[in-house]
Amino acid sequence: MLQRFPVESKGRRKKLQEVGYVTTICFTCFLVRCIMMCFDAFDKGVDLDVLNHPILNLIYYLLVEILHSSLVLFILRKLPPKRGITQYHPIR
């Protein structure tokens, strides 16, 4: 998709920024989740079930599951413009 844009164009720079934001958000959230899973696996005192407290469980899953998905959807909310049908010719 970026090959259509000239190298120094504003559209190309904007798309690369969007890709960078999405990559950073996903990497950070997955890294936090990975670290929490490692703590849970190797330290018997750490429990991701947060003492059977449903509100703390909700907060944990909001941060590591739902937050990054909603941020990615927010960043990529604009759909690409629809292409006109160029191969259609009216019947004569």
Salt bridges, closest charged atoms under 4 A:
GLU18 OE1 - LYS15 NZ 3.46
GLU65 OE2 - ARG33 NH1 2.81
